[in-house]
Amino acid sequence: MTYLTKAFKQYFILYLCHTDIYGIMQIDRPTLVIDKQKCLRNIERMARKASQNNTLFRPHFKTHQSLEIGEWFRPFGVTSITVSSLDMALYFSKNWSDITVAFPVNSLEVDKINLLTQTNRLNILFENFESVQIIKDKLIYPVGFFIEIDTGACRSGIAPNQYDKIDAILNLTKSNANLTFKGFLTHAGHSYACKSHDEIKAVHTSSVDIMDELKVEYLSVYDDIIISVGDTPTCTRAEDFFAVDEMRPGNFIFNDIMQKEISTCTFDDIAVAVACPVVAKHEDRNEVVIFGGGVHLSKDHLIQADGAKSFGKVSLAENGKWTCPLVNTYVKSLSQEHGVISVDPAKMNLFNIGDIIYILPIHSCIAMNLMRTNWKVL
């Protein structure tokens, strides 16, 4: 069985579970619920910004990981996508032929690269000399590559002043007919630590300035290289993409409590929630227990003003959707299957055993990854 067949079979089985073709699906266990109209509105907003800035919109599909949801992007002119792994690229290659894997290349997966490049335009990511050395002579078909630059996130990527490392990669690939230098790519992930719109815009300006300087430095030799950026906070809040050729945000389609916390979105822009059954109620300690734990929501959390950890905001069900989150009511702790909610004493009467309530996740990308065997679209 080929890598492509394996990958498609894996994802097909996972996503088949969400289908409600007979209209009889009922929520009886933790289920990720997606508001399609909000998603379309979020996509349209980002696509319009890219168009207004003459910037290629290459959205990151790791957020939704779905062939079905991927098709929602096509009416907005999207033809190129970003993913976070070669397995994800194999899955999406059924419907998409221009794919960037925005993760440092894993030299142990060169067979998957060769499989993908038989029929697809693929871009991979280098951030060190060693990976290039390992795979360069094992490539069978042409592949594009970006050099990842660390503009402040301190995760992966080459520091922008390390020209010796950049040159080492370019010198090693220059004579290889199967490797084409596409440009410089960055993820300004440090924007998630910002506390205001101005801080987010400052991160964007700094990152773009760094990338533009690098592009200018190498344009005389590589006259068609591009700058690729991609994080939801800066792509949402910044307005000036003067030097950016390509944007790759992903989380914006769903948004989440983290995005709301840094004022990147409003509650009304959050397009996903995890529907969870109430299984216990403890009025003596103003707590409710739900069937919905770390394996459904993840253990990503935010620290509230009072110092307590919050693993998600709590909303009530209304006509199959969720309401605005309740004040002073949040998921206070998680174990594998259990979620414990701290409830405002005045609101305890709103919760009953057997109810379905909604949890707005801290990080929607991880929630979707965890819940990809059980999700539905409103």
Helices and strands as residue ranges (DSSP letters): H 3-16, E 31-34, H 36-52, E 56-57, H 67-70, G 71-76, E 81-83, H 86-92, E 98-104, G 107-109, H 110-116, E 121-126, H 129-135, E 143-148, H 163-173, E 179-186, G 189-193, H 197-218, E 226-229, H 232-237, E 246-247, G 251-253, H 257-261, G 267-269, E 272-282, G 283-285, E 287-291, H 294-297, E 302-303, E 309-310, E 312-318, E 321-322, E 330-334, E 338-342, G 345-350, E 356-361, H 364-370, E 375-377
